[in-house]
Amino acid sequence: MDVRSLFRATTVEGAAPPHNTIHLKVFYPAQVSGSEEEQNFGIVPANPLGSPFPVVIFFNGINCGAEIYQWLAVRLAEGGLVVVTFSWVAENIPGMVAMTPGVDLKMLTPAMYGQGATASALPSLLQVLEDLQSQGVLAGLLDLNKIILGGHSAGGRVAIESANPQFFPQVAAAFAYGAHTAAIVQLGYPPNTILPLADNLPLLLMGGTCDGVIANSSHRYGVTWDTATTPVRRTYQEALKGGRDDSYLLLLEGANHFSIADPFDVTTGRSFLDFPATQPEAELRNLIAETVGLFIDAHVCSQETALAALNQQLVSRHPLIASFERK
């Protein structure tokens, strides 16, 4: 299936200029028509086959450009999803200007946690989707009751923490890579605390056994992790009650913190903390994309074949799967 993208810009209420503007890139299944508008302006209509399309909103890691996740956006759009990535340069922490997924720090404090979304960009992103549903090549083709939140690192954290229908009833599921809910001691939490999740939607947590960024950041949480995947595993074990068979933990053998990134950008972020990946990264990315696609098809789109394939992965002896659990 052909995939095209379009661009939009919006502002975040309450953010001070110039750090209040978000630039979006929206990927969608397309169908080349040969029209004059297409030839002159490159505006390619959406392929309506399979619509209305569920929408994935993907939150980047801090100081991680949206382009390093484009490979995943294209893969998911080829599978019949609309995918939104975005770029936001903001000052989430006073004095620190960074590429951010939009972290609302006040909602992470002990007094406020769990009372609202930690993804400060999300209301603005949802409004752009409403606008796209009303005009343009995606008009009438989006399923805005099937929004999936995904993300990497800090972006994965805000995705899973904000996936609560009490905050956003249109959100249907969430997934994250290299993310967890360990509490930052500087915000006033006791050391070694794992914060709870709403646990009322399908959720896929993924991590790598060679995640050096997580392993080398444990001091933030007042503890030294036993392994690079400890906080991801503990989030699955302690933040989720489970019982619906739609919560998953996938640990990838030999993957590091940036195995989800392609092309990898060594000039920004905290890549210098990471451990080397010990397995072919193209194969790791392929497994990430395949699992995310099956998860969405099974638990958002209710496809029985996808659920069967996901169940098969749970019992397979795939050399890149260190552990795969469901509850």
VOPA-408562 format. One record per residue: residue number from 1; residue in three letters; x, y, z of N, C-alpha, C in turn. Coordinates in pm, whole numbers, plus 50000, padded with zeros to 5 digits. Layout:
<nodes>
{NUM "ala" {X Y Z} {X Y Z} {X Y Z}}
...
</nodes>
This chain:
<nodes>
{1 "met" {50085 49880 50000} {50000 50000 50000} {50088 50125 50000}}
{2 "asp" {50051 50223 49916} {50123 50349 49914} {50098 50426 50043}}
{3 "val" {50200 50495 50091} {50187 50580 50210} {50232 50720 50174}}
{4 "arg" {50151 50818 50210} {50185 50958 50194} {50172 51027 50329}}
{5 "ser" {50218 51151 50332} {50206 51226 50457} {50169 51370 50426}}
{6 "leu" {50114 51435 50527} {50081 51577 50518} {50127 51645 50647}}
{7 "phe" {50137 51775 50642} {50189 51852 50754} {50083 51947 50808}}
{8 "arg" {50085 51965 50938} {50000 52063 51004} {50078 52128 51118}}
{9 "ala" {50031 52242 51163} {50090 52310 51279} {49977 52353 51372}}
{10 "thr" {50006 52353 51500} {49908 52396 51598} {49980 52454 51718}}
{11 "thr" {49906 52513 51809} {49965 52570 51930} {49912 52498 52053}}
{12 "val" {49987 52507 52160} {49951 52443 52286} {49903 52550 52383}}
{13 "glu" {49781 52537 52427} {49725 52634 52521} {49804 52635 52650}}
{14 "gly" {49838 52753 52696} {49911 52767 52821} {50061 52771 52806}}
{15 "ala" {50113 52733 52688} {50257 52740 52662} {50292 52877 52608}}
{16 "ala" {50404 52932 52653} {50442 53067 52615} {50520 53066 52485}}
{17 "pro" {50491 53161 52394} {50569 53169 52271} {50714 53205 52303}}
{18 "pro" {50809 53160 52222} {50792 53088 52095} {50777 52936 52112}}
{19 "his" {50767 52891 52236} {50766 52747 52261} {50624 52691 52274}}
{20 "asn" {50534 52743 52194} {50395 52696 52202} {50346 52636 52071}}
{21 "thr" {50436 52610 51977} {50396 52561 51845} {50444 52418 51823}}
{22 "ile" {50353 52334 51776} {50382 52195 51742} {50369 52178 51591}}
{23 "his" {50462 52108 51530} {50453 52074 51388} {50427 51924 51376}}
{24 "leu" {50321 51888 51304} {50279 51749 51290} {50311 51697 51151}}
{25 "lys" {50342 51568 51145} {50350 51496 51019} {50254 51379 51030}}
{26 "val" {50159 51372 50939} {50050 51273 50945} {50065 51177 50828}}
{27 "phe" {50089 51051 50858} {50107 50947 50756} {49975 50874 50733}}
{28 "tyr" {49943 50843 50607} {49814 50779 50579} {49824 50688 50456}}
{29 "pro" {49739 50585 50449} {49731 50502 50328} {49682 50586 50212}}
{30 "ala" {49752 50580 50100} {49722 50670 49988} {49692 50592 49862}}
{31 "gln" {49634 50664 49766} {49599 50605 49637} {49627 50709 49528}}
{32 "val" {49730 50685 49452} {49767 50780 49346} {49656 50785 49241}}
{33 "ser" {49612 50908 49209} {49496 50925 49121} {49530 50986 48986}}
{34 "gly" {49646 51056 48977} {49680 51124 48853} {49606 51254 48832}}
{35 "ser" {49542 51306 48936} {49464 51429 48925} {49556 51550 48904}}
{36 "glu" {49497 51659 48863} {49574 51782 48842} {49629 51833 48974}}
{37 "glu" {49548 51825 49080} {49593 51869 49212} {49712 51786 49259}}
{38 "glu" {49707 51659 49229} {49816 51569 49266} {49943 51604 49187}}
{39 "gln" {49928 51627 49058} {50042 51655 48973} {50107 51789 49007}}
{40 "asn" {50025 51889 49041} {50077 52025 49063} {50123 52049 49206}}
{41 "phe" {50058 51985 49303} {50085 52018 49443} {50127 51896 49527}}
{42 "gly" {50126 51779 49467} {50164 51660 49542} {50064 51617 49647}}
{43 "ile" {49938 51662 49631} {49834 51625 49726} {49769 51495 49677}}
{44 "val" {49803 51386 49744} {49757 51254 49702} {49639 51211 49789}}
{45 "pro" {49528 51169 49730} {49413 51130 49812} {49441 51005 49893}}
{46 "ala" {49367 50991 50001} {49376 50870 50083} {49309 50755 50010}}
{47 "asn" {49356 50635 50038} {49290 50514 49988} {49180 50478 50087}}
{48 "pro" {49053 50489 50047} {48944 50468 50144} {48926 50323 50186}}
{49 "leu" {48994 50230 50118} {48981 50090 50152} {49028 50067 50296}}
{50 "gly" {48942 50012 50377} {48976 49987 50517} {48941 50100 50611}}
{51 "ser" {48891 50211 50557} {48851 50322 50645} {48716 50288 50712}}
{52 "pro" {48684 50354 50821} {48760 50461 50886} {48884 50407 50957}}
{53 "phe" {48992 50485 50950} {49122 50440 51000} {49140 50473 51148}}
{54 "pro" {49178 50375 51230} {49227 50409 51364} {49350 50498 51352}}
{55 "val" {49378 50575 51455} {49487 50672 51450} {49586 50646 51563}}
{56 "val" {49713 50636 51527} {49821 50627 51626} {49884 50764 51642}}
{57 "ile" {49892 50811 51766} {49969 50932 51798} {50096 50885 51867}}
{58 "phe" {50212 50918 51808} {50339 50869 51860} {50417 50983 51925}}
{59 "phe" {50458 50961 52051} {50530 51060 52129} {50680 51025 52131}}
{60 "asn" {50761 51116 52084} {50905 51095 52076} {50971 51101 52214}}
{61 "gly" {51091 51047 52222} {51172 51066 52341} {51225 51208 52348}}
{62 "ile" {51274 51249 52465} {51329 51384 52481} {51454 51398 52396}}
{63 "asn" {51458 51508 52320} {51567 51538 52226} {51583 51430 52119}}
{64 "cys" {51473 51365 52085} {51471 51269 51976} {51380 51324 51866}}
{65 "gly" {51437 51348 51748} {51358 51402 51639} {51256 51302 51588}}
{66 "ala" {51143 51353 51543} {51036 51266 51496} {51077 51181 51377}}
{67 "glu" {51178 51226 51302} {51218 51153 51181} {51275 51015 51213}}
{68 "ile" {51326 50993 51334} {51385 50862 51364} {51277 50755 51386}}
{69 "tyr" {51151 50798 51394} {51040 50704 51407} {50959 50690 51279}}
{70 "gln" {51004 50757 51173} {50926 50754 51048} {50914 50612 50994}}
{71 "trp" {51020 50532 51009} {51013 50394 50958} {50893 50320 51019}}
{72 "leu" {50869 50340 51150} {50758 50274 51217} {50625 50332 51171}}
{73 "ala" {50620 50465 51156} {50497 50528 51109} {50457 50474 50972}}
{74 "val" {50555 50458 50882} {50526 50407 50749} {50478 50262 50756}}
{75 "arg" {50544 50181 50838} {50503 50041 50851} {50359 50030 50900}}
{76 "leu" {50323 50110 50999} {50188 50103 51052} {50086 50158 50954}}
{77 "ala" {50123 50263 50880} {50032 50316 50778} {50011 50216 50666}}
{78 "glu" {50115 50139 50630} {50100 50034 50530} {50000 49929 50574}}
{79 "gly" {49983 49915 50707} {49887 49820 50762} {49748 49875 50780}}
{80 "gly" {49723 49999 50734} {49588 50054 50738} {49560 50146 50854}}
{81 "leu" {49664 50210 50909} {49647 50305 51018} {49691 50443 50971}}
{82 "val" {49636 50545 51035} {49689 50680 51021} {49779 50704 51142}}
{83 "val" {49897 50761 51119} {49997 50777 51225} {50042 50922 51230}}
{84 "val" {50043 50976 51351} {50085 51115 51373} {50215 51116 51451}}
{85 "thr" {50319 51180 51395} {50438 51216 51471} {50442 51368 51480}}
{86 "phe" {50518 51420 51573} {50521 51567 51586} {50654 51613 51643}}
{87 "ser" {50681 51740 51621} {50803 51804 51672} {50763 51924 51756}}
{88 "trp" {50813 51927 51878} {50782 52038 51970} {50908 52074 52047}}
{89 "val" {50960 52193 52023} {51071 52246 52100} {51011 52332 52210}}
{90 "ala" {51039 52293 52335} {50975 52361 52447} {51067 52361 52569}}
{91 "glu" {51026 52435 52669} {51100 52447 52794} {51018 52380 52904}}
{92 "asn" {51011 52246 52899} {50934 52174 53001} {50996 52188 53138}}
{93 "ile" {51129 52187 53143} {51203 52209 53267} {51264 52348 53259}}
{94 "pro" {51243 52433 53361} {51296 52571 53355} {51444 52574 53320}}
{95 "gly" {51476 52651 53216} {51613 52666 53174} {51661 52561 53077}}
{96 "met" {51578 52461 53046} {51618 52354 52955} {51525 52352 52835}}
{97 "val" {51575 52398 52721} {51499 52395 52595} {51535 52266 52522}}
{98 "ala" {51434 52190 52483} {51460 52059 52424} {51348 52020 52329}}
{99 "met" {51378 51925 52241} {51274 51856 52166} {51201 51767 52266}}
{100 "thr" {51072 51784 52278} {51001 51719 52388} {50875 51649 52340}}
{101 "pro" {50837 51540 52408} {50706 51481 52383} {50595 51558 52452}}
{102 "gly" {50633 51653 52538} {50535 51729 52615} {50504 51659 52745}}
{103 "val" {50584 51688 52848} {50567 51625 52979} {50515 51730 53076}}
{104 "asp" {50395 51707 53128} {50337 51799 53226} {50387 51759 53364}}
{105 "leu" {50494 51825 53410} {50560 51785 53534} {50469 51797 53656}}
{106 "lys" {50379 51894 53655} {50293 51908 53773} {50202 51788 53790}}
{107 "met" {50168 51721 53679} {50083 51603 53688} {50161 51478 53728}}
{108 "leu" {50294 51491 53740} {50377 51381 53787} {50406 51389 53936}}
{109 "thr" {50367 51498 54002} {50395 51514 54144} {50304 51425 54228}}
{110 "pro" {50346 51392 54351} {50264 51306 54437} {50123 51359 54460}}
{111 "ala" {50106 51490 54461} {49973 51547 54488} {49880 51536 54368}}
{112 "met" {49934 51524 54246} {49853 51531 54125} {49852 51404 54043}}
{113 "tyr" {49947 51314 54063} {49959 51199 53975} {49830 51116 53973}}
{114 "gly" {49788 51081 53853} {49669 51000 53835} {49541 51081 53820}}
{115 "gln" {49550 51212 53838} {49430 51296 53828} {49414 51359 53690}}
{116 "gly" {49511 51340 53605} {49502 51395 53470} {49615 51342 53385}}
{117 "ala" {49611 51374 53257} {49712 51327 53163} {49845 51394 53189}}
{118 "thr" {49954 51322 53166} {50087 51383 53173} {50134 51429 53036}}
{119 "ala" {50061 51397 52930} {50096 51437 52793} {50034 51572 52763}}
{120 "ser" {50111 51678 52779} {50055 51813 52765} {50022 51849 52620}}
{121 "ala" {50080 51779 52524} {50050 51808 52383} {49922 51743 52335}}
{122 "leu" {49871 51646 52407} {49764 51562 52354} {49635 51638 52318}}
{123 "pro" {49584 51728 52400} {49461 51799 52360} {49476 51871 52227}}
{124 "ser" {49590 51934 52204} {49611 52006 52077} {49619 51908 51960}}
{125 "leu" {49683 51794 51981} {49693 51694 51874} {49557 51638 51839}}
{126 "leu" {49475 51615 51938} {49340 51563 51912} {49256 51665 51836}}
{127 "gln" {49276 51793 51863} {49201 51895 51791} {49241 51898 51644}}
{128 "val" {49369 51878 51615} {49412 51872 51475} {49344 51755 51404}}
{129 "leu" {49332 51642 51472} {49264 51527 51411} {49118 51559 51382}}
{130 "glu" {49053 51632 51470} {48914 51675 51444} {48909 51761 51319}}
{131 "asp" {49007 51849 51304} {49010 51935 51185} {49033 51853 51058}}
{132 "leu" {49123 51754 51064} {49149 51670 50948} {49026 51587 50910}}
{133 "gln" {48948 51551 51010} {48827 51473 50984} {48722 51555 50910}}
{134 "ser" {48731 51686 50920} {48627 51771 50860} {48665 51825 50722}}
{135 "gln" {48795 51825 50688} {48834 51877 50557} {48969 51821 50516}}
{136 "gly" {48990 51815 50384} {49116 51767 50331} {49108 51621 50287}}
{137 "val" {49223 51561 50257} {49225 51427 50200} {49180 51319 50298}}
{138 "leu" {49178 51349 50427} {49135 51251 50527} {48994 51277 50579}}
{139 "ala" {48925 51370 50519} {48791 51406 50567} {48699 51285 50568}}
{140 "gly" {48640 51258 50683} {48544 51148 50698} {48605 51011 50701}}
{141 "leu" {48740 50999 50700} {48805 50869 50690} {48873 50825 50819}}
{142 "leu" {48864 50905 50925} {48931 50872 51051} {48831 50815 51151}}
{143 "asp" {48876 50716 51226} {48795 50664 51337} {48847 50728 51465}}
{144 "leu" {48786 50839 51502} {48834 50916 51615} {48788 50860 51748}}
{145 "asn" {48722 50745 51745} {48694 50671 51867} {48794 50558 51888}}
{146 "lys" {48893 50550 51800} {48998 50449 51812} {49134 50516 51798}}
{147 "ile" {49170 50590 51902} {49299 50657 51908} {49394 50569 51989}}
{148 "ile" {49511 50542 51935} {49612 50464 52006} {49729 50556 52038}}
{149 "leu" {49770 50558 52164} {49885 50638 52205} {50008 50548 52213}}
{150 "gly" {50115 50589 52146} {50240 50515 52150} {50356 50608 52173}}
{151 "gly" {50470 50552 52212} {50584 50639 52232} {50709 50566 52274}}
{152 "his" {50818 50642 52278} {50951 50592 52311} {51005 50670 52429}}
{153 "ser" {51063 50598 52525} {51130 50660 52638} {51032 50751 52713}}
{154 "ala" {51067 50878 52736} {50975 50968 52806} {50844 50983 52731}}
{155 "gly" {50850 50976 52598} {50727 50981 52519} {50641 50859 52540}}
{156 "gly" {50704 50743 52559} {50628 50622 52591} {50562 50633 52727}}
{157 "arg" {50633 50697 52820} {50575 50713 52954} {50449 50799 52950}}
{158 "val" {50455 50914 52885} {50335 50999 52882} {50223 50932 52804}}
{159 "ala" {50259 50848 52706} {50155 50776 52631} {50078 50681 52721}}
{160 "ile" {50150 50597 52798} {50081 50498 52881} {50014 50563 53001}}
{161 "glu" {50068 50674 53050} {50005 50742 53163} {49881 50819 53122}}
{162 "ser" {49873 50860 52996} {49761 50941 52948} {49652 50857 52883}}
{163 "ala" {49677 50728 52867} {49579 50639 52804} {49474 50598 52907}}
{164 "asn" {49387 50691 52934} {49281 50671 53034} {49153 50731 52978}}
{165 "pro" {49049 50652 52956} {48925 50706 52900} {48857 50811 52989}}
{166 "gln" {48896 50816 53115} {48843 50924 53200} {48900 51058 53159}}
{167 "phe" {49021 51058 53102} {49081 51181 53052} {49042 51205 52906}}
{168 "phe" {49053 51101 52825} {49027 51109 52681} {48948 50986 52639}}
{169 "pro" {48817 50995 52632} {48735 50876 52602} {48761 50817 52465}}
{170 "gln" {48823 50891 52375} {48848 50840 52240} {48972 50751 52233}}
{171 "val" {49052 50746 52340} {49172 50662 52340} {49134 50517 52366}}
{172 "ala" {49186 50426 52281} {49145 50285 52287} {49255 50191 52333}}
{173 "ala" {49381 50233 52327} {49492 50144 52364} {49621 50227 52368}}
{174 "ala" {49729 50164 52418} {49857 50233 52424} {49971 50132 52413}}
{175 "phe" {50087 50180 52366} {50208 50099 52363} {50329 50188 52387}}
{176 "ala" {50437 50127 52435} {50557 50204 52464} {50680 50116 52450}}
{177 "tyr" {50790 50178 52409} {50919 50111 52404} {51018 50188 52491}}
{178 "gly" {51089 50115 52578} {51191 50178 52662} {51132 50276 52762}}
{179 "ala" {51015 50244 52816} {50946 50334 52909} {50900 50258 53032}}
{180 "his" {50883 50329 53142} {50836 50271 53268} {50776 50381 53353}}
{181 "thr" {50722 50347 53469} {50659 50447 53556} {50730 50459 53691}}
{182 "ala" {50862 50434 53693} {50937 50459 53816} {50928 50608 53852}}
{183 "ala" {50915 50637 53981} {50893 50774 54027} {51025 50845 54053}}
{184 "ile" {51035 50967 54006} {51156 51049 54022} {51160 51101 54166}}
{185 "val" {51270 51071 54236} {51277 51107 54378} {51278 51259 54397}}
{186 "gln" {51331 51334 54298} {51335 51481 54310} {51196 51543 54313}}
{187 "leu" {51095 51467 54269} {50958 51518 54274} {50892 51489 54408}}
{188 "gly" {50963 51419 54497} {50909 51396 54631} {50866 51255 54660}}
{189 "tyr" {50904 51159 54575} {50864 51020 54595} {50972 50944 54672}}
{190 "pro" {50932 50843 54748} {51032 50755 54811} {51111 50680 54704}}
{191 "pro" {51236 50645 54733} {51314 50567 54637} {51247 50434 54603}}
{192 "asn" {51273 50390 54480} {51229 50257 54435} {51078 50245 54422}}
{193 "thr" {51009 50357 54390} {50864 50358 54376} {50824 50338 54229}}
{194 "ile" {50728 50249 54206} {50667 50234 54074} {50525 50289 54083}}
{195 "leu" {50493 50385 53998} {50361 50449 54002} {50259 50367 53924}}
{196 "pro" {50133 50366 53969} {50031 50284 53903} {49982 50346 53773}}
{197 "leu" {49926 50262 53688} {49859 50306 53565} {49709 50282 53579}}
{198 "ala" {49632 50347 53492} {49486 50335 53500} {49442 50191 53478}}
{199 "asp" {49510 50120 53389} {49487 49976 53367} {49343 49945 53329}}
{200 "asn" {49289 50023 53236} {49154 49992 53186} {49149 49986 53034}}
{201 "leu" {49267 49982 52969} {49276 49971 52824} {49385 49872 52787}}
{202 "pro" {49380 49814 52668} {49490 49729 52622} {49622 49805 52622}}
{203 "leu" {49728 49736 52666} {49858 49802 52681} {49970 49705 52642}}
{204 "leu" {50066 49755 52565} {50184 49679 52526} {50308 49754 52572}}
{205 "leu" {50384 49692 52663} {50512 49746 52709} {50624 49667 52643}}
{206 "met" {50724 49739 52590} {50838 49675 52525} {50968 49735 52579}}
{207 "gly" {51070 49652 52587} {51200 49698 52631} {51309 49609 52578}}
{208 "gly" {51434 49654 52591} {51547 49578 52541} {51640 49537 52653}}
{209 "thr" {51699 49420 52643} {51787 49369 52748} {51919 49444 52754}}
{210 "cys" {51951 49525 52653} {52075 49603 52652} {52047 49753 52660}}
{211 "asp" {51941 49791 52731} {51902 49932 52742} {51993 50004 52841}}
{212 "gly" {52100 50064 52789} {52194 50133 52875} {52142 50264 52930}}
{213 "val" {52050 50330 52859} {51995 50456 52908} {51914 50432 53035}}
{214 "ile" {51831 50329 53036} {51756 50296 53157} {51852 50251 53267}}
{215 "ala" {51946 50164 53234} {52039 50112 53335} {52121 50223 53400}}
{216 "asn" {52160 50323 53321} {52247 50429 53371} {52171 50551 53422}}
{217 "ser" {52039 50538 53434} {51957 50649 53486} {51889 50613 53618}}
{218 "ser" {51927 50502 53678} {51856 50453 53796} {51867 50548 53915}}
{219 "his" {51974 50631 53920} {51990 50723 54032} {51873 50821 54043}}
{220 "arg" {51807 50848 53933} {51691 50939 53936} {51579 50883 54024}}
{221 "tyr" {51580 50752 54041} {51471 50685 54111} {51515 50629 54246}}
{222 "gly" {51638 50668 54289} {51687 50631 54421} {51720 50485 54437}}
{223 "val" {51763 50420 54328} {51787 50276 54332} {51886 50240 54223}}
{224 "thr" {51946 50123 54233} {52025 50068 54125} {51952 49947 54069}}
{225 "trp" {51914 49953 53942} {51837 49844 53884} {51921 49717 53874}}
{226 "asp" {51858 49603 53899} {51926 49474 53885} {51965 49447 53740}}
{227 "thr" {51875 49480 53649} {51900 49462 53506} {51849 49585 53432}}
{228 "ala" {51883 49592 53304} {51839 49705 53223} {51688 49707 53202}}
{229 "thr" {51623 49595 53221} {51478 49588 53199} {51398 49589 53329}}
{230 "thr" {51466 49602 53443} {51396 49592 53571} {51277 49687 53584}}
{231 "pro" {51293 49818 53557} {51176 49906 53576} {51064 49881 53477}}
{232 "val" {51099 49835 53356} {50994 49802 53259} {50916 49680 53308}}
{233 "arg" {50987 49580 53352} {50920 49460 53405} {50839 49492 53529}}
{234 "arg" {50894 49573 53618} {50820 49608 53740} {50696 49691 53709}}
{235 "thr" {50703 49775 53605} {50583 49849 53565} {50473 49753 53522}}
{236 "tyr" {50511 49653 53445} {50413 49552 53403} {50360 49475 53524}}
{237 "gln" {50446 49440 53616} {50405 49358 53731} {50328 49437 53836}}
{238 "glu" {50369 49562 53862} {50315 49637 53975} {50216 49746 53937}}
{239 "ala" {50230 49804 53819} {50142 49915 53780} {50014 49866 53714}}
{240 "leu" {50011 49739 53675} {49896 49682 53605} {49843 49561 53681}}
{241 "lys" {49713 49560 53704} {49651 49444 53768} {49628 49332 53667}}
{242 "gly" {49592 49369 53545} {49567 49270 53442} {49435 49198 53464}}
{243 "gly" {49427 49078 53408} {49305 48998 53422} {49217 48999 53301}}
{244 "arg" {49250 49081 53200} {49168 49086 53078} {49238 49021 52959}}
{245 "asp" {49360 48977 52977} {49441 48919 52869} {49468 49018 52757}}
{246 "asp" {49480 49147 52791} {49514 49246 52688} {49629 49337 52731}}
{247 "ser" {49703 49297 52837} {49823 49368 52879} {49943 49280 52851}}
{248 "tyr" {50045 49335 52784} {50158 49256 52737} {50291 49319 52779}}
{249 "leu" {50389 49231 52803} {50527 49273 52824} {50614 49196 52727}}
{250 "leu" {50683 49268 52638} {50774 49208 52542} {50915 49263 52568}}
{251 "leu" {51007 49173 52605} {51146 49210 52623} {51227 49151 52508}}
{252 "leu" {51300 49237 52439} {51373 49199 52319} {51518 49168 52352}}
{253 "glu" {51561 49052 52315} {51698 49008 52340} {51796 49090 52257}}
{254 "gly" {51892 49155 52326} {51996 49228 52256} {51959 49366 52208}}
{255 "ala" {51838 49411 52234} {51796 49546 52192} {51840 49649 52295}}
{256 "asn" {51874 49769 52249} {51909 49876 52342} {51801 49984 52340}}
{257 "his" {51830 50096 52404} {51728 50200 52420} {51686 50259 52286}}
{258 "phe" {51779 50264 52191} {51752 50329 52064} {51734 50229 51950}}
{259 "ser" {51705 50105 51982} {51678 50007 51876} {51551 50041 51799}}
{260 "ile" {51466 50125 51855} {51344 50168 51787} {51371 50283 51690}}
{261 "ala" {51493 50337 51690} {51527 50455 51611} {51599 50418 51482}}
{262 "asp" {51558 50477 51371} {51625 50459 51243} {51586 50573 51148}}
{263 "pro" {51680 50657 51104} {51823 50649 51132} {51857 50697 51273}}
{264 "phe" {51960 50639 51331} {52001 50673 51465} {52078 50805 51465}}
{265 "asp" {52046 50895 51555} {52108 51028 51562} {52196 51034 51687}}
{266 "val" {52328 51032 51668} {52419 51031 51782} {52450 51172 51832}}
{267 "thr" {52396 51275 51766} {52433 51413 51802} {52345 51471 51912}}
{268 "thr" {52243 51401 51954} {52150 51458 52051} {52100 51348 52143}}
{269 "gly" {52024 51385 52244} {51974 51287 52339} {52086 51231 52424}}
{270 "arg" {52061 51116 52486} {52159 51056 52577} {52208 50921 52523}}
{271 "ser" {52234 50920 52394} {52278 50796 52331} {52410 50746 52387}}
{272 "phe" {52491 50837 52443} {52620 50797 52498} {52605 50709 52622}}
{273 "leu" {52486 50704 52681} {52462 50617 52796} {52425 50475 52755}}
{274 "asp" {52391 50456 52629} {52334 50329 52587} {52442 50222 52575}}
{275 "phe" {52397 50095 52587} {52482 49981 52560} {52470 49944 52412}}
{276 "pro" {52571 49880 52356} {52559 49835 52217} {52451 49726 52204}}
{277 "ala" {52376 49733 52097} {52283 49623 52066} {52365 49501 52025}}
{278 "thr" {52317 49385 52063} {52390 49261 52032} {52319 49175 51929}}
{279 "gln" {52210 49226 51875} {52137 49154 51770} {52115 49249 51652}}
{280 "pro" {52092 49196 51533} {52073 49283 51415} {51957 49380 51436}}
{281 "glu" {51987 49508 51423} {51887 49609 51458} {51771 49613 51359}}
{282 "ala" {51795 49582 51233} {51684 49577 51138} {51585 49468 51177}}
{283 "glu" {51635 49356 51225} {51547 49248 51268} {51473 49285 51396}}
{284 "leu" {51539 49357 51486} {51472 49404 51607} {51359 49500 51572}}
{285 "arg" {51386 49594 51480} {51282 49689 51440} {51166 49616 51374}}
{286 "asn" {51197 49518 51294} {51090 49443 51228} {51000 49375 51330}}
{287 "leu" {51059 49319 51436} {50981 49255 51540} {50897 49356 51617}}
{288 "ile" {50953 49474 51644} {50878 49580 51711} {50756 49618 51628}}
{289 "ala" {50777 49645 51500} {50667 49688 51413} {50562 49578 51400}}
{290 "glu" {50607 49454 51383} {50513 49343 51369} {50427 49328 51495}}
{291 "thr" {50491 49337 51612} {50417 49318 51737} {50320 49432 51762}}
{292 "val" {50363 49554 51737} {50273 49669 51756} {50154 49657 51662}}
{293 "gly" {50179 49621 51536} {50069 49607 51440} {49971 49498 51481}}
{294 "leu" {50023 49383 51523} {49934 49275 51568} {49855 49315 51691}}
{295 "phe" {49921 49383 51785} {49853 49429 51907} {49736 49520 51874}}
{296 "ile" {49757 49616 51784} {49650 49709 51748} {49539 49636 51672}}
{297 "asp" {49578 49553 51576} {49477 49480 51499} {49394 49389 51589}}
{298 "ala" {49459 49327 51688} {49388 49233 51775} {49297 49304 51874}}
{299 "his" {49349 49409 51939} {49277 49464 52054} {49208 49598 52029}}
{300 "val" {49233 49659 51914} {49160 49780 51876} {49067 49751 51759}}
{301 "cys" {49116 49673 51662} {49038 49643 51543} {48965 49510 51551}}
{302 "ser" {48986 49435 51660} {48915 49308 51687} {48930 49207 51575}}
{303 "gln" {49052 49195 51522} {49079 49098 51417} {49125 48966 51480}}
{304 "glu" {49048 48861 51460} {49078 48732 51521} {49210 48674 51470}}
{305 "thr" {49241 48695 51343} {49366 48642 51289} {49487 48708 51356}}
{306 "ala" {49476 48837 51385} {49584 48908 51453} {49600 48858 51595}}
{307 "leu" {49488 48834 51662} {49494 48781 51799} {49560 48643 51800}}
{308 "ala" {49526 48561 51702} {49587 48428 51693} {49738 48438 51671}}
{309 "ala" {49780 48531 51585} {49922 48549 51559} {49995 48602 51681}}
{310 "leu" {49929 48690 51755} {49989 48743 51877} {50001 48634 51982}}
{311 "asn" {49900 48551 51993} {49906 48437 52086} {50018 48341 52049}}
{312 "gln" {50042 48326 51919} {50150 48237 51875} {50285 48293 51914}}
{313 "gln" {50300 48425 51906} {50425 48488 51948} {50453 48462 52096}}
{314 "leu" {50347 48455 52176} {50365 48434 52320} {50432 48301 52351}}
{315 "val" {50411 48203 52267} {50465 48069 52294} {50578 48032 52199}}
{316 "ser" {50614 48121 52108} {50720 48091 52014} {50856 48097 52082}}
{317 "arg" {50954 48041 52017} {51091 48048 52067} {51174 48137 51975}}
{318 "his" {51121 48253 51947} {51188 48348 51859} {51321 48389 51921}}
{319 "pro" {51430 48384 51847} {51561 48415 51906} {51574 48559 51955}}
{320 "leu" {51489 48650 51908} {51497 48790 51952} {51402 48821 52068}}
{321 "ile" {51325 48723 52113} {51234 48744 52224} {51295 48685 52351}}
{322 "ala" {51336 48773 52443} {51388 48727 52572} {51274 48683 52663}}
{323 "ser" {51161 48754 52651} {51045 48723 52734} {50922 48789 52672}}
{324 "phe" {50811 48717 52673} {50684 48773 52624} {50574 48720 52715}}
{325 "glu" {50506 48811 52782} {50404 48774 52881} {50274 48849 52855}}
{326 "arg" {50164 48793 52906} {50033 48856 52894} {49957 48833 53023}}
{327 "lys" {49875 48930 53059} {49786 48910 53174} {49659 48991 53156}}
</nodes>
